[in-house]
Amino acid sequence: MRRPRRDRQDPAEPLAPGTPLEDAALTRAGLAAAGNGKILLLACGALAHEILALKRINAWDHLDLQCLPAILHNSPERIPDAVEAAVTKHRDHYNEVFVVYADCGTGGLLQARCKALGVEMLQGPHCYSFFEGNDAFANRAEDEITAFYVTDFLVRQFDAFVTRPLGLDRHPDLRDMYFGNYTKLIYQAQTDSPELVDKAKACAAFLQLEFEHRVTGYGDLAAELSTVAKR
């Protein structure tokens, strides 16, 4: 029997460097390192688009990038072990490994693991904070305790991270259990995309939340990577 043609890379395999970024593959498998450059950025797959854009804009050719599967965020207890395995595998091939994760729900475990490994990591509790700017996010935190945040990547992958894992596609009545205490969805936009704004509005409507569009750009991610790039 003839096998069906596969026009896209299997999302179970990490995307090869230089191939078109597919969000499904970044979610499930991540992005492989190119194996060159002086510094390896070990990042979450949800940040691949932004980091590669910053590399292009600033000509940071000496920075290599590997991304772990973004879906690890749904099981944050797995992130420290995944980061340690990648650091151990690659550190001898680079002058430095910089971990492009915030705490990301690990309760300080990732920071402790990075300290034990002797590698640095991004500052902040999560990507919503460093995209906003950690100081600005902290100043807003008390007033936005009932806000549900999404980024460009999470808008594109809303079904993979929210709808299906929570069973809302099969049991929409669970919405109140998961989101009954939220009042609005805040879309932190890294790019200017009317299409993503419309999709984010649809996500808010699906969750029965008010909608706010906030253009953050790359926030502290750009500043921290700029510091790393100068080393």
Salt bridges, closest charged atoms under 4 A:
ASP7 OD1 - ARG5 NE 2.48
ASP10 OD2 - ARG6 NH2 3.44
ASP23 OD1 - HIS49 NE2 2.85
ASP23 OD2 - ARG156 NE 2.55
ASP81 OD1 - ARG113 NH1 2.78
GLU84 OE1 - ARG113 NH1 2.67
GLU96 OE2 - ARG231 NH1 2.30
GLU120 OE1 - ARG231 NH2 3.11
GLU132 OE2 - ARG140 NE 3.10
GLU132 OE1 - ARG214 NH1 3.23
GLU144 OE2 - ARG140 NH1 3.56
GLU144 OE2 - ARG214 NH2 2.61
ASP169 OD1 - ARG170 NH1 3.21
ASP176 OD1 - ARG175 NH2 2.47
GLU212 OE1 - LYS184 NZ 2.93
GLU212 OE2 - ARG214 NH2 2.80
